[in-house]
Amino acid sequence: MVTGALQTWEKVLEYASVPLHGTMSRKIRKGVKLQINEGKVYEDAVLFISDLFLRVTEESDGAAINTYYDIDSISSIRTYSNKE
């Protein structure tokens, strides 16, 4: 059974991202930034959402950096976008 927190965060993350063709991952939409638990602000990152964790993959200096969040430990997700 899917928990309420997972359903909530899935909806927020789906709003902020688009499917990455040929994968189960999602890319943060152009012009959108994402902040989890008042931490780092992600832009141009790839998300993988499971029922246990959220993985955020970004690149820096030619290295892939994966940050994992326990779905049950996410207390807030903030999105930033340009006002239209």
Protein Blocks (a to p, Z undefined) as FASTA:
>chain_A
ZZfklmmmmmmmmmmpccdehiabdcddehiacdeehiacdehiacdddfkbccddddee
hiacdddddfklpmbdcdddddZZ
